[in-house]
């Protein structure tokens, strides 16, 4: 178990009902036998000064241990257990009254401390209060021994009122300082860390009084012993042994490790164990280190890897002192636990290998399997998302993986396919945590209008993605959130690859026409447009792969090699994902919409090229592809072109064909030109857009072949 808890026993009722067992008899017996004796007493003023002094000393010795005397009474104000008033007989000698009143604060402090010890020794008060009360009880024993010695001197006739005051003075400051702490602790019902912080602050206040400060430091050490016992089990074993809920680390048992692979918003690593608000001041700077140490030990336990921090003889946290040795023990435990977990993930679970495999399949680092897959799955991917058979796509993906170089990778079996129901823009609009400004100038978000402006009919080419199976404990780093971000990048790359293949097929049709020596204005115009579209998509792919993904991957890889803890690994990986999403323009809906529109124009042109070319070859006949060479026809079959959402009427002469091509050219140029001011303005604030602007805006309209 990660936490140890036990039911807190209740204090038996007889402990409240029998005052002689609780230390309250001196209050609760008032009005009975003692009062009967007092009624027969003469006023103290009837005695001479020397006799009065003896009577007062006797009463003061009783008051010092919380017992009323004959002429000194104790009254509790308003039923408050922490506020007492001592009264003297009004007929007492004035000098004796003043001497008595100087000693009353010590008597009050004893009562307050004694009451605190009685109340905080109950089970429900917590381990820190128990330890503090035990230290106070030991102090009260010394105090009572001092009172007993004074009484012995009094019986021998060697104690005067001035002598009593002289012997009480050394304890006065210490007892009053403790009573001040106890009043504050009782008023706010402090437990655990709050008690420790209160003692620490009071010790700082009394820094000028060496004796009082030393006593408070001893109280702190005693109270800390219980707390450091809980801390020691956490940093050495990863166990929260906190039956009274005093520790500054809380456990959320509702969070399970399985949520990391299922829930996009899973916060297992950050919220399964978290810091509370009440942290002991002497541990405040090490709180995160302590938290991570125990979390690392728990992760290893979840993996079935039993490990315990080696506790040397001099590394016991119980040896608390002012030399901060406990901080060295905590740092040593942190280094060991972090190093063990990191080595476990790198060596046994091959974290770097997994990330490299994800790079191959989701960032298309080695895309040979993708080419084969797009060939054999084109019919299925041309369907709408609701019509696609995911099982059939999975079998085709497995075939592509086994038929290419990916078959040599033992991790290729972890790759699975998935099909989303909406477009990339719609998916981004759902993931609210990704709605940050992608290109400077404040945050952006995908509005409902943006989503409604999408292409009305989308196919598997736009919604296909691959998934990757990640097991515990690698899911701490490669969580569902991280995989979702990988999938967003994959979908963008995959669709760009699809557009590139369609334009290549159109380019091959133009090359086939050239091979048959078919020259004309329509062929030249269409060829120039096709080449410019290819330049655009090639530039975009080059930017995404060689300007964004590869450099950022190598930076992350080098950082991971030098990481010292799992927190650093998660931080470096998350930073890599955020940087890639941002620089791929996926966090900027304005840029993403422009790219999607340009790709749509390219696809419509590529689809129209098939029958435009056939019309040029045989304008007066019904033939379409009969006159094309067999290789061109085969290429068109292999690379099935997406049908345009709106086809113009079939042209009957070259002028009409040229007009259709020029229409595509104007639309493409218009979209490209509208991208220019956006990239130019944002490149000043976001340096990475400079490379994109240079590549994309360098695409010009050629005027000759």
C-alpha positions as CSV (number, residue, x, y, z in Angstrom):
1,X,0.0,0.0,0.0
2,X,1.1,3.6,-0.7
3,X,-0.4,5.0,2.4
4,X,-0.9,3.6,5.9
5,X,-3.9,4.7,7.8
6,X,-5.7,3.4,10.9
7,X,-8.8,4.5,12.7
8,X,-8.2,7.0,15.4
9,X,-9.3,5.7,18.8
10,X,-11.6,8.0,20.9
11,X,-10.8,9.2,24.4
12,X,-12.9,7.3,26.9
13,X,-15.6,9.3,28.6
14,X,-14.4,8.5,32.1
15,X,-11.3,10.6,31.3
16,X,-13.7,13.6,31.1
17,X,-16.0,12.6,34.0
18,X,-13.3,12.1,36.6
19,X,-11.6,15.4,37.2
20,X,-8.9,14.1,39.5
21,X,-7.5,12.2,36.5
22,X,-7.5,15.2,34.2
23,X,-5.7,17.8,36.3
24,X,-8.9,19.9,36.7
25,X,-9.7,19.0,40.2
26,X,-8.4,22.3,41.5
27,X,-11.1,24.1,39.5
28,X,-13.9,21.6,39.6
29,X,-13.8,21.1,43.3
30,X,-14.4,24.7,44.0
31,X,-17.5,25.4,45.9
32,X,-17.4,22.1,47.9
33,X,-15.0,21.1,50.7
34,X,-12.5,23.8,50.1
35,X,-15.0,26.6,50.2
36,X,-16.3,25.2,53.5
37,X,-12.9,25.6,55.0
38,X,-12.5,29.1,53.6
39,X,-15.6,30.3,55.3
40,X,-14.1,29.7,58.8
41,X,-10.9,31.4,57.9
42,X,-10.2,34.9,59.3
43,X,-9.1,37.7,56.9
44,X,-5.4,37.6,56.4
45,X,-5.3,41.2,57.5
46,X,-5.9,40.0,61.1
47,X,-2.3,38.6,61.2
48,X,0.9,40.6,61.5
49,X,3.2,41.0,58.5
50,X,5.5,38.2,59.3
51,X,2.7,35.7,59.7
52,X,1.0,37.0,56.5
53,X,4.2,36.4,54.6
54,X,4.3,32.7,55.7
55,X,0.7,32.3,54.8
56,X,1.2,33.9,51.4
57,X,4.3,31.8,50.6
58,X,2.3,28.7,51.4
59,X,-0.5,29.8,49.1
60,X,1.9,30.8,46.4
61,X,3.6,27.3,46.4
62,X,0.1,25.8,45.9
63,X,-0.7,28.3,43.2
64,X,2.5,27.5,41.3
65,X,1.1,24.0,40.7
66,X,-2.5,25.2,40.0
67,X,-4.0,24.7,43.4
68,X,-6.0,27.4,45.2
69,X,-4.8,28.5,48.7
70,X,-6.6,29.9,51.6
71,X,-6.2,33.6,50.5
72,X,-5.4,33.2,46.8
73,X,-8.2,32.1,44.5
74,X,-8.1,31.0,40.9
75,X,-11.0,32.0,38.6
76,X,-11.5,30.9,35.0
77,X,-12.8,33.8,32.9
78,X,-15.9,33.1,30.8
79,X,-15.3,29.4,30.9
80,X,-12.2,29.8,28.9
81,X,-9.7,27.1,29.7
82,X,-6.8,29.3,28.6
83,X,-7.5,32.4,30.6
84,X,-7.3,32.6,34.4
85,X,-7.4,35.3,37.0
86,X,-5.7,35.1,40.4
87,X,-7.2,37.0,43.2
88,X,-5.8,37.8,46.7
89,X,-7.5,38.7,49.9
90,X,-8.0,42.5,49.9
91,X,-6.9,42.8,53.5
92,X,-3.4,41.4,52.7
93,X,-0.4,43.6,53.2
94,X,0.1,45.7,50.1
95,X,3.8,44.8,49.7
96,X,2.8,41.1,49.9
97,X,0.1,41.7,47.3
98,X,2.6,43.2,44.9
99,X,5.1,40.4,45.4
100,X,2.3,37.8,44.8
101,X,1.2,39.5,41.6
102,X,4.7,39.3,40.2
103,X,4.6,35.5,40.6
104,X,1.0,35.1,39.3
105,X,2.1,35.1,35.5
106,X,4.2,32.0,36.2
107,X,1.2,30.3,37.9
108,X,-1.0,31.2,34.9
109,X,1.6,29.8,32.5
110,X,1.6,26.5,34.4
111,X,-2.1,26.2,34.3
112,X,-2.2,26.9,30.5
113,X,0.6,24.5,29.8
114,X,-0.9,21.8,32.0
115,X,-4.3,22.2,30.4
116,X,-2.7,21.9,26.9
117,X,-0.8,18.8,27.9
118,X,-4.1,17.2,29.1
119,X,-6.1,18.1,26.0
120,X,-3.5,17.4,23.4
121,X,-2.6,14.0,24.7
122,X,-5.8,12.7,23.3
123,X,-5.6,10.5,20.2
124,X,-7.4,12.9,17.9
125,X,-4.7,15.6,18.4
126,X,-2.2,14.1,16.1
127,X,1.4,12.9,16.5
128,X,3.0,16.3,16.5
129,X,0.8,17.5,19.3
130,X,1.5,14.2,21.1
131,X,5.2,14.7,20.9
132,X,4.9,18.4,21.8
133,X,2.7,17.5,24.8
134,X,5.2,14.8,25.9
135,X,8.0,17.4,25.9
136,X,5.9,19.8,27.8
137,X,5.1,17.1,30.4
138,X,8.8,16.4,30.9
139,X,9.3,20.2,31.4
140,X,6.4,20.3,33.9
141,X,8.0,17.5,35.9
142,X,11.2,19.6,36.2
143,X,9.0,22.6,37.1
144,X,7.2,20.6,39.8
145,X,10.5,19.3,41.1
146,X,11.6,22.9,41.5
147,X,8.4,23.8,43.4
148,X,8.9,20.8,45.6
149,X,12.4,22.0,46.5
150,X,11.1,25.4,47.3
151,X,8.5,23.9,49.5
152,X,11.2,21.9,51.3
153,X,13.2,25.1,51.9
154,X,10.0,26.7,53.1
155,X,9.4,23.9,55.6
156,X,12.9,24.4,56.9
157,X,12.2,28.1,57.4
158,X,14.7,29.2,54.8
159,X,12.4,30.7,52.2
160,X,11.1,34.3,52.1
161,X,8.8,36.0,49.6
162,X,11.8,37.7,48.0
163,X,13.6,34.4,47.8
164,X,10.6,32.7,46.2
165,X,10.6,35.5,43.6
166,X,14.3,35.1,43.0
167,X,14.0,31.4,42.3
168,X,11.0,31.8,40.1
169,X,12.5,34.4,37.8
170,X,14.6,32.0,35.7
171,X,11.5,30.0,34.7
172,X,9.3,33.0,34.1
173,X,10.4,33.9,30.6
174,X,10.4,30.3,29.3
175,X,7.0,29.4,30.7
176,X,5.5,32.6,29.4
177,X,6.9,32.0,25.9
178,X,5.5,28.5,25.9
179,X,2.1,29.7,27.2
180,X,2.0,32.3,24.3
181,X,2.6,29.5,21.8
182,X,0.0,27.3,23.4
183,X,-2.6,30.1,23.5
184,X,-2.2,30.6,19.7
185,X,-2.2,26.9,19.0
186,X,-5.3,26.3,21.1
187,X,-7.2,29.3,19.6
188,X,-6.7,28.0,16.1
189,X,-6.7,24.3,17.0
190,X,-3.4,23.8,15.2
191,X,-2.1,20.4,14.3
192,X,0.8,19.0,12.4
193,X,2.7,21.5,10.3
194,X,0.9,24.5,11.8
195,X,2.3,23.7,15.3
196,X,5.8,23.3,14.0
197,X,5.6,26.6,12.1
198,X,4.3,28.3,15.2
199,X,7.1,27.1,17.3
200,X,9.6,28.1,14.7
201,X,8.2,31.7,14.5
202,X,8.2,32.0,18.3
203,X,11.8,30.9,18.5
204,X,12.8,33.6,16.0
205,X,11.0,36.2,18.0
206,X,12.9,35.1,21.2
207,X,16.3,35.1,19.4
208,X,17.6,37.7,21.8
209,X,16.9,35.5,24.8
210,X,19.3,32.5,24.8
211,X,17.6,30.5,27.5
212,X,14.1,30.8,26.1
213,X,15.3,30.2,22.5
214,X,17.2,27.1,23.6
215,X,14.0,25.8,25.3
216,X,11.9,26.5,22.3
217,X,14.4,24.8,20.0
218,X,14.2,21.7,22.3
219,X,10.4,21.8,22.0
220,X,10.8,22.1,18.2
221,X,13.2,19.1,18.1
222,X,10.8,17.0,20.2
223,X,7.7,17.9,18.1
224,X,9.7,17.5,14.9
225,X,10.7,13.9,15.8
226,X,7.2,12.6,15.1
227,X,6.9,14.6,11.9
228,X,10.3,13.5,10.7
229,X,9.3,9.9,11.3
230,X,6.5,10.3,8.8
231,X,8.9,12.1,6.4
232,X,11.5,9.4,6.7
233,X,9.2,6.7,5.6
234,X,8.1,8.8,2.6
235,X,11.6,9.6,1.3
236,X,13.1,6.2,2.1
237,X,10.1,3.9,1.3
238,X,7.6,6.0,-0.6
239,X,4.9,5.3,2.1
240,X,2.6,7.9,3.7
241,X,2.3,6.7,7.3
242,X,0.0,9.5,8.4
243,X,-2.9,8.3,10.6
244,X,-3.9,11.8,11.6
245,X,-3.6,13.5,8.3
246,X,-0.7,15.8,9.4
247,X,1.8,15.3,6.6
248,X,2.2,18.0,3.9
249,X,1.7,15.5,1.1
250,X,-1.8,14.4,0.1
251,X,-2.7,11.3,-1.8
252,X,-5.6,11.2,-4.3
253,X,-6.5,7.5,-4.5
254,X,-9.1,8.1,-7.2
255,X,-6.4,8.8,-9.8
256,X,-5.1,5.5,-11.3
257,X,-2.2,5.0,-13.6
258,X,-4.5,3.5,-16.2
259,X,-5.9,7.0,-16.8
260,X,-2.7,8.1,-18.4
261,X,-3.4,6.1,-21.5
262,X,-7.1,6.8,-21.6
263,X,-7.8,10.3,-20.4
264,X,-6.5,13.4,-22.3
265,X,-6.6,15.5,-19.1
266,X,-5.1,12.8,-16.8
267,X,-2.8,14.4,-14.2
268,X,-1.6,11.2,-12.4
269,X,2.0,12.3,-12.0
270,X,1.2,15.8,-10.8
271,X,-2.0,15.1,-8.7
272,X,-1.8,11.5,-7.4
273,X,0.5,13.0,-4.8
274,X,0.4,16.7,-4.2
275,X,1.6,19.3,-1.7
276,X,-0.8,20.8,0.8
277,X,-0.8,24.4,1.9
278,X,0.6,23.7,5.4
279,X,4.3,23.0,4.8
280,X,6.8,23.2,7.7
281,X,8.9,26.3,7.2
282,X,12.1,24.3,7.6
283,X,11.0,22.1,4.7
284,X,9.5,24.7,2.5
285,X,12.5,24.9,0.2
286,X,12.8,21.1,-0.1
287,X,9.1,20.4,-0.4
288,X,9.2,19.7,-4.2
289,X,12.3,17.5,-3.8
290,X,10.6,15.5,-1.0
291,X,7.4,15.1,-3.1
292,X,9.3,13.9,-6.2
293,X,11.4,11.4,-4.1
294,X,8.4,9.6,-2.8
295,X,6.6,9.7,-6.1
296,X,9.6,8.1,-7.8
297,X,9.6,5.3,-5.3
298,X,5.9,4.8,-5.7
299,X,6.2,4.5,-9.5
300,X,8.9,1.9,-9.1
301,X,6.7,0.0,-6.7
302,X,3.8,0.1,-9.3
303,X,6.2,-1.4,-11.8
304,X,6.9,-4.3,-9.4
305,X,10.4,-3.0,-8.9
306,X,11.0,-3.1,-5.2
307,X,13.5,-0.5,-4.1
308,X,14.4,1.2,-0.9
309,X,16.7,4.1,-0.5
310,X,19.8,2.9,1.4
311,X,19.6,4.5,4.8
312,X,23.0,4.7,6.3
313,X,23.6,5.1,10.1
314,X,24.1,8.8,9.8
315,X,21.3,9.4,7.3
316,X,18.4,9.1,9.8
317,X,16.1,12.1,9.5
318,X,15.3,11.6,13.2
319,X,18.6,13.2,14.0
320,X,17.3,16.7,13.5
321,X,19.5,19.6,14.5
322,X,20.4,23.1,13.6
323,X,23.2,21.9,11.2
324,X,20.7,21.1,8.4
325,X,21.9,17.5,8.2
326,X,18.4,16.4,7.4
327,X,18.5,18.4,4.2
328,X,21.6,16.5,3.0
329,X,19.7,13.2,3.8
330,X,16.7,14.4,1.7
331,X,19.0,15.4,-1.2
332,X,20.7,12.1,-1.1
333,X,17.4,10.2,-1.1
334,X,16.2,12.3,-4.0
335,X,19.3,11.7,-6.1
336,X,19.0,7.9,-5.5
337,X,15.2,7.6,-6.2
338,X,15.3,9.9,-9.3
339,X,18.4,8.1,-10.7
340,X,16.9,4.6,-10.1
341,X,13.6,5.5,-11.8
342,X,15.3,7.2,-14.7
343,X,17.6,4.2,-15.2
344,X,14.6,1.9,-15.0
345,X,12.7,3.8,-17.7
346,X,15.7,4.1,-20.0
347,X,17.2,0.7,-19.6
348,X,14.4,-1.7,-18.9
349,X,11.6,0.1,-20.7
350,X,13.7,1.7,-23.4
351,X,12.2,5.2,-23.2
352,X,14.5,6.7,-25.8
353,X,13.8,3.8,-28.2
354,X,10.0,4.3,-27.8
355,X,10.3,8.0,-28.5
356,X,12.4,7.2,-31.6
357,X,9.8,4.7,-32.8
358,X,7.1,7.3,-32.3
359,X,9.1,9.7,-34.3
360,X,9.4,7.1,-37.2
361,X,5.6,6.4,-37.3
362,X,3.8,9.5,-36.1
363,X,6.3,12.2,-37.3
364,X,7.0,10.2,-40.5
365,X,10.7,10.1,-40.0
366,X,10.8,6.9,-42.0
367,X,7.8,7.1,-44.3
368,X,8.4,4.2,-46.7
369,X,5.6,2.3,-45.0
370,X,3.3,5.3,-45.6
371,X,3.8,5.2,-49.4
372,X,2.9,1.6,-49.6
373,X,-0.1,2.1,-47.2
374,X,-1.5,5.0,-49.2
375,X,-1.3,2.9,-52.3
376,X,-3.2,-0.1,-50.9
377,X,-5.6,1.9,-48.7
378,X,-6.6,4.6,-51.2
379,X,-10.1,3.2,-51.8
380,X,-10.9,2.9,-48.1
381,X,-9.4,6.4,-47.3
382,X,-11.5,8.0,-50.1
383,X,-14.7,7.1,-48.1
384,X,-16.2,9.3,-45.4
385,X,-15.2,8.7,-41.8
386,X,-18.5,7.0,-41.0
387,X,-18.1,4.6,-43.9
388,X,-14.5,3.6,-43.2
389,X,-13.8,0.2,-41.8
390,X,-11.2,0.7,-39.1
391,X,-10.5,-3.1,-39.0
392,X,-9.8,-3.2,-42.7
393,X,-7.5,-0.1,-42.4
394,X,-5.7,-1.8,-39.5
395,X,-5.1,-4.9,-41.6
396,X,-3.8,-2.8,-44.5
397,X,-1.5,-0.9,-42.1
398,X,-0.1,-4.1,-40.7
399,X,0.5,-5.3,-44.2
400,X,2.3,-2.1,-45.1
401,X,4.4,-2.3,-42.0
402,X,5.4,-6.0,-42.6
403,X,6.2,-5.3,-46.3
404,X,8.6,-2.4,-45.8
405,X,11.7,-1.7,-43.8
406,X,9.5,-1.2,-40.7
407,X,9.2,-4.9,-40.4
408,X,12.7,-5.0,-38.9
409,X,11.6,-2.7,-36.0
410,X,10.2,-4.9,-33.1
411,X,8.1,-1.9,-32.0
412,X,6.1,-1.7,-35.2
413,X,3.4,-3.9,-33.6
414,X,2.6,-1.1,-31.2
415,X,1.3,1.0,-34.1
416,X,-2.5,1.0,-34.7
417,X,-4.8,3.1,-36.8
418,X,-7.6,5.4,-35.9
419,X,-10.1,7.6,-37.7
420,X,-11.5,10.8,-36.3
421,X,-14.9,12.0,-37.2
422,X,-14.0,15.7,-37.7
423,X,-11.3,17.7,-39.4
424,X,-8.1,19.0,-38.0
425,X,-9.6,22.4,-37.2
426,X,-12.5,20.8,-35.4
427,X,-10.2,18.7,-33.4
428,X,-8.1,21.7,-32.3
429,X,-11.3,23.5,-31.3
430,X,-12.1,20.7,-28.9
431,X,-8.7,20.7,-27.2
432,X,-9.1,23.9,-25.1
433,X,-5.6,23.7,-23.5
434,X,-4.1,24.1,-27.0
435,X,-5.8,27.5,-27.7
436,X,-2.7,29.6,-27.2
437,X,-1.4,32.2,-29.6
438,X,0.6,30.3,-32.3
439,X,2.2,33.3,-33.9
440,X,2.5,36.2,-31.5
441,X,0.1,39.0,-30.9
442,X,-1.9,37.3,-28.2
443,X,-4.0,34.1,-27.9
444,X,-6.1,32.6,-30.7
445,X,-8.9,30.2,-30.7
446,X,-10.9,28.3,-33.2
447,X,-14.3,29.8,-33.3
448,X,-17.6,28.1,-34.4
449,X,-17.5,30.1,-37.6
450,X,-14.1,28.7,-38.4
451,X,-15.3,25.2,-38.0
452,X,-18.4,25.8,-40.1
453,X,-16.3,27.1,-42.9
454,X,-14.7,23.7,-43.3
455,X,-15.1,21.7,-46.4
456,X,-18.5,20.1,-46.2
457,X,-17.3,16.7,-47.3
458,X,-14.2,15.2,-45.7
459,X,-12.7,11.8,-46.3
460,X,-10.3,9.5,-44.5
461,X,-7.4,11.4,-46.0
462,X,-8.2,14.3,-43.7
463,X,-9.2,12.2,-40.6
464,X,-6.9,9.2,-40.7
465,X,-4.3,9.0,-38.0
466,X,-2.1,6.4,-36.3
467,X,-2.0,5.5,-32.6
468,X,0.7,4.0,-30.5
469,X,0.5,1.6,-27.6
470,X,2.3,2.9,-24.5
471,X,2.5,0.9,-21.3
472,X,3.2,1.9,-17.8
473,X,5.5,3.5,-16.6
474,X,6.3,5.1,-20.0
475,X,2.8,6.5,-20.0
476,X,4.1,9.1,-17.5
477,X,6.0,10.7,-20.3
478,X,4.1,9.5,-23.4
479,X,0.6,10.1,-22.0
480,X,-2.7,10.3,-23.9
481,X,-2.2,14.1,-24.0
482,X,1.2,13.7,-25.6
483,X,0.0,11.1,-28.1
484,X,-2.9,13.4,-29.1
485,X,-0.4,16.1,-29.9
486,X,1.7,13.7,-31.9
487,X,-1.5,12.7,-33.8
488,X,-2.3,16.3,-34.6
489,X,1.1,16.7,-36.3
490,X,0.7,13.4,-38.1
491,X,-2.6,14.4,-39.6
492,X,-1.2,17.6,-40.9
493,X,1.8,15.8,-42.4
494,X,-0.2,13.0,-43.8
495,X,-2.6,15.3,-45.6
496,X,0.3,17.3,-47.0
497,X,1.8,14.0,-48.3
498,X,-1.5,13.2,-49.9
499,X,-1.7,16.6,-51.6
500,X,1.9,16.1,-52.8
501,X,1.1,12.7,-54.3
502,X,-2.0,14.1,-56.1
503,X,0.1,16.9,-57.6
504,X,2.8,14.5,-58.6
505,X,0.2,12.4,-60.5
506,X,-1.0,15.6,-62.2
507,X,2.6,16.5,-63.1
508,X,3.1,13.0,-64.6
509,X,0.1,13.7,-66.9
510,X,1.8,16.8,-68.1
511,X,5.0,14.9,-68.7
512,X,3.1,12.3,-70.7
513,X,1.7,15.1,-72.9
514,X,5.1,16.5,-73.4
515,X,6.4,13.0,-74.4
516,X,3.9,13.0,-77.2
517,X,5.1,16.4,-78.3
518,X,1.9,18.1,-77.5
519,X,2.8,21.7,-77.1
520,X,0.3,24.5,-76.7
521,X,-0.7,27.4,-74.5
522,X,-3.1,25.3,-72.4
523,X,-0.4,22.7,-71.6
524,X,2.2,25.3,-70.8
525,X,-0.1,27.3,-68.5
526,X,-1.3,24.2,-66.7
527,X,2.3,22.9,-66.4
528,X,3.5,26.2,-64.8
529,X,0.6,26.2,-62.3
530,X,1.3,22.5,-61.4
531,X,4.9,23.2,-60.9
532,X,4.2,26.2,-58.6
533,X,1.8,24.1,-56.6
534,X,4.4,21.4,-56.2
535,X,6.9,24.1,-55.1
536,X,4.5,25.2,-52.4
537,X,3.7,21.8,-51.0
538,X,7.4,20.8,-51.2
539,X,8.4,23.9,-49.4
540,X,5.8,23.4,-46.7
541,X,6.9,19.7,-46.2
542,X,10.5,20.8,-46.1
543,X,9.8,23.4,-43.4
544,X,7.8,21.0,-41.3
545,X,10.3,18.2,-41.4
546,X,13.7,19.8,-41.7
547,X,13.1,23.2,-40.1
548,X,10.8,22.1,-37.2
549,X,10.6,18.4,-36.4
550,X,14.2,17.3,-36.9
551,X,16.0,20.2,-35.1
552,X,13.6,20.2,-32.2
553,X,13.9,16.4,-31.9
554,X,17.7,16.5,-31.7
555,X,17.6,19.2,-29.1
556,X,15.1,17.2,-27.0
557,X,17.1,14.0,-27.5
558,X,20.3,15.6,-26.2
559,X,18.5,17.0,-23.1
560,X,17.0,13.6,-22.4
561,X,20.4,12.0,-22.4
562,X,21.5,14.4,-19.7
563,X,18.3,14.5,-17.7
564,X,18.6,13.8,-13.9
565,X,15.0,13.1,-13.0
566,X,11.7,12.0,-14.5
567,X,10.4,15.6,-13.9
568,X,13.0,16.9,-16.3
569,X,12.2,14.2,-18.8
570,X,8.5,15.1,-18.8
571,X,9.4,18.8,-19.0
572,X,11.7,18.4,-22.0
573,X,9.2,16.2,-23.8
574,X,6.3,18.5,-23.2
575,X,8.3,21.5,-24.3
576,X,9.3,19.6,-27.5
577,X,5.6,18.8,-28.3
578,X,4.4,22.4,-27.6
579,X,7.3,23.9,-29.7
580,X,6.5,21.6,-32.6
581,X,2.8,22.3,-32.5
582,X,3.5,26.0,-32.4
583,X,6.1,26.1,-35.1
584,X,3.9,23.8,-37.4
585,X,1.3,26.6,-37.1
586,X,-1.2,24.2,-35.6
587,X,-1.7,26.6,-32.7
588,X,-2.5,29.4,-35.1
589,X,-6.0,28.9,-36.6
590,X,-5.4,31.8,-39.0
591,X,-2.3,30.3,-40.6
592,X,-3.8,26.8,-40.4
593,X,-6.9,27.9,-42.3
594,X,-4.8,29.4,-45.0
595,X,-2.8,26.3,-45.5
596,X,-5.9,24.1,-45.6
597,X,-7.4,26.4,-48.2
598,X,-4.2,26.3,-50.3
599,X,-4.2,22.5,-50.1
600,X,-7.8,22.3,-51.1
601,X,-7.1,24.4,-54.2
602,X,-4.2,22.1,-55.1
603,X,-6.4,19.0,-54.7
604,X,-9.2,20.5,-56.8
605,X,-6.7,21.4,-59.5
606,X,-5.1,18.0,-59.5
607,X,-8.6,16.4,-59.8
608,X,-9.5,18.7,-62.7
609,X,-6.2,18.0,-64.5
610,X,-7.3,14.5,-65.4
611,X,-10.1,15.5,-67.7
612,X,-8.6,18.9,-68.7
613,X,-5.7,17.0,-70.2
614,X,-7.9,14.5,-71.9
615,X,-10.0,17.3,-73.4
616,X,-6.8,18.9,-74.8
617,X,-5.7,15.7,-76.4
618,X,-9.0,15.0,-78.1
619,X,-11.2,18.1,-78.1
620,X,-13.6,16.8,-80.8
621,X,-14.0,13.2,-79.6
622,X,-15.4,11.5,-76.6
623,X,-12.0,9.8,-75.8
624,X,-10.4,10.6,-72.5
625,X,-7.5,8.4,-71.5
626,X,-7.4,6.0,-74.5
627,X,-4.6,7.9,-76.2
628,X,-2.5,8.3,-73.1
629,X,0.5,6.0,-72.8
630,X,0.1,3.0,-70.6
631,X,2.4,4.2,-67.9
632,X,0.5,7.5,-67.4
633,X,-2.8,5.6,-67.2
634,X,-1.3,3.2,-64.7
635,X,-0.1,6.1,-62.6
636,X,-3.5,7.7,-62.5
637,X,-5.0,4.4,-61.4
638,X,-2.5,4.0,-58.6
639,X,-2.8,7.6,-57.4
640,X,-6.5,8.0,-57.5
641,X,-7.3,11.7,-57.7
642,X,-9.8,13.2,-55.4
643,X,-13.0,14.4,-57.1
644,X,-13.6,18.2,-57.1
645,X,-16.5,19.4,-55.1
646,X,-17.6,21.5,-58.0
647,X,-16.5,20.6,-61.6
648,X,-16.8,23.1,-64.4
649,X,-18.4,22.1,-67.7
650,X,-16.1,20.0,-69.9
651,X,-14.2,22.4,-72.2
652,X,-14.6,22.0,-75.9
653,X,-11.6,24.0,-77.0
654,X,-8.2,25.2,-75.8
655,X,-9.4,28.6,-74.9
656,X,-11.9,27.2,-72.5
657,X,-9.2,24.9,-71.0
658,X,-6.9,27.9,-70.5
659,X,-9.7,29.8,-68.8
660,X,-10.2,27.0,-66.4
661,X,-6.5,26.7,-65.6
662,X,-6.3,30.5,-65.1
663,X,-9.2,30.4,-62.7
664,X,-7.2,27.9,-60.6
665,X,-4.1,30.0,-61.0
666,X,-5.9,33.2,-59.8
667,X,-7.4,31.4,-56.8
668,X,-4.1,29.8,-55.8
669,X,-2.2,33.1,-56.3
670,X,-4.8,35.0,-54.3
671,X,-4.6,32.6,-51.3
672,X,-0.8,32.7,-51.5
673,X,-0.7,36.5,-51.6
674,X,-3.1,36.7,-48.6
675,X,-0.6,34.6,-46.7
676,X,2.2,37.0,-47.3
677,X,1.2,39.9,-44.9
678,X,0.3,37.4,-42.2
679,X,3.7,35.7,-42.3
680,X,5.6,38.9,-42.8
681,X,4.0,40.6,-39.8
682,X,4.3,37.7,-37.5
683,X,7.9,36.8,-38.4
684,X,9.1,39.8,-36.5
685,X,7.6,38.5,-33.2
686,X,8.1,34.8,-33.9
687,X,11.6,34.1,-35.4
688,X,10.7,30.5,-36.5
689,X,8.1,32.0,-39.0
690,X,11.0,33.7,-40.8
691,X,12.0,30.3,-42.3
692,X,8.5,29.5,-43.3
693,X,8.0,33.0,-44.9
694,X,11.2,32.6,-46.9
695,X,10.2,29.2,-48.2
696,X,6.5,29.8,-48.9
697,X,6.7,33.4,-50.1
698,X,9.5,32.4,-52.4
699,X,7.0,30.4,-54.5
700,X,6.4,32.7,-57.5
701,X,4.4,32.3,-60.7
702,X,6.8,31.2,-63.5
703,X,6.1,32.6,-66.9
704,X,8.0,30.0,-68.9
705,X,8.6,26.4,-68.8
